[in-house]
Amino acid sequence: MSQTTPIKRPSVFGGAMIIAGTAVGAGMFSIPIVTSGVWFSGSTLMLVYTWFCMFMSGLMLLEANLNYPVGSSFHTMVKDLLGNIWNSINGLSVAFVLYILTYAYISAGGSIISHTLTSVFSINQTMAGLLFAILVAFIVWLSTKAVDRINTILIGGMVITFVFSVSDMFAQVQPEILFNRNESNAEYLPYALAAFPYLLASFGYHGNIPGLAKYYHQDAKSVVHSLLIGTLIALVIYLLWQYVIQGNIPRAGFKQVIAEGGNIGNLLAQLDNGVVTPLVKQLLNAFSYMALASSFLGVSLGLLDYIADFFKFEDTPAGRTKSALVTFVPPTVAALLFPDGFLYAIGFAGLAATIWAVIVPAMLARASRKKFPQATYHAPGGNSMVYFVILFGLINIVAHIASTINLLPVYK
Ligand SMILES: N[C@@H](Cc1ccccc1)C(=O)O
C-alpha cells in the first residue's frame, strides 16, 4: 500500500449500531417490571450508574485487547493475563449467559406471539415459542451473513417503530403516575437493590469488543467513540422507555403484570386498557418483535460459534446442523417445560454476566497495565476506576444472591 493513502476506517456510527443492537434486547422489557418497586426517579439514577460502570468495563476490556493480535478473543486474553482457572470460570459464565438468554428469548417470543394472536386465533405460548425458535434457528443455521442482513433490517425497523410509538405515548405521560403522587407513604428504596442485575444484563454487549477492535483496525479512539455512542443510545432508549411505560401504567398495575409471570405479553397487555391508541399498540408490538429477534439472532449466533469452536464442529451444512442442535435444543426444551421463566432468566443472565462483562474486564485491565507498561491506550480513572467497577460487580452479585434467597423485599 502506498504511504499516502491512509487506511480507510469505517464510520464510528456503524460500530455504535452494533453495540446498541446487541445491548437493546430482552433485558429492556424486564426493566419497567423489576423497577416497579423503586419506580421512576430511583431507577433513573440506577440506570445512569449501571451505564457508567458497563461503559468503563468495556473500555477496560478494550485496553487489554489492544495488547494482543487483531481479533484476539476473551479466551486468549484471560488465559494469558489471569491464568487457566479464570479462563475456565470466564468461559463457563459466557456459555451460561448465552444459553440462558436463548431460553429467555424463546420464552419471551412465545409470550408476545400468543399475546398478538389471541384476537385472531388462540395459540398457546409454548407452541408459539417453538415456532419462533425454529424460525430463528433456521436463519442462524443459514449463515452469519444472513443474520447480519436481517439484523440491519430489524434495527432500521426498531428505530422507526420506537420513534413513532414513543413520541405518541410521550404526550400522554401523566405526572401523577410517573411520580406516583396518589400513593401516600409509598416505600421505594427497599426495592432498589434487587433490580440491579437486570439493568446490568440490559447493558451487556462486551462480547462484541474484540470484533469491534478488528473492525476499526485497532484504532482505540474510534472504538472508544463507538462504545460511548452505542451505550448512550441504549441508555437514552431505556430512559425514554421507562418514561413512557411508568408514566402510563400506574405502579399498582405492575402487581398484576408480576402476578401473571412478568413476561413481555403481560406488560403489553397492560397498555391495552385504553391508554394507547390501537395504532401505537401495533407499533409497540412490532418494536418488541424486532428488538427481541435482533438480540436473539445475535446472541444465538454467538452461542453457535462458541459451540462449534468448543466441539470442533465444521462449518459445513452437516457441521452447522450439529452446532445448531446443541445450540437450540436445550433452551427450546427448557422453554417448553417452563414457559414463564423469562424474568428469572434475565436475572441469572445478569448474575453470570457480572463475571465476564464486569469483574474479568477490570482484572484484565489491572493485569495488562503490569504486563504491558508501554501500552498506548489506558481506560480512564487509573486503578481507582478498576476498584469502582469491581465494587459495582460485587453489589450486583450480592443483590442477586440476596434476592434469590428471599432476603430482599419484593414489590408484588
Ligand atoms: N443486553 C442484552 C443481553 C446481553 C447480555 C450480555 C451480552 C450480550 C447480550 C439484552 O438486553 O437482551
The ligand as a Gaussian input file, in Angstrom:
#p B3LYP/6-31G(d) Opt

LIG

0 1
 N      -28.133000      -6.787000      26.551000
 C      -28.809000      -7.931000      26.029000
 C      -28.360000      -9.201000      26.705000
 C      -26.881000      -9.470000      26.611000
 C      -26.134000      -9.603000      27.771000
 C      -24.772000      -9.852000      27.707000
 C      -24.168000      -9.974000      26.468000
 C      -24.926000      -9.881000      25.303000
 C      -26.281000      -9.622000      25.390000
 C      -30.319000      -7.801000      26.195000
 O      -30.806000      -6.918000      26.835000
 O      -31.051000      -8.597000      25.683000

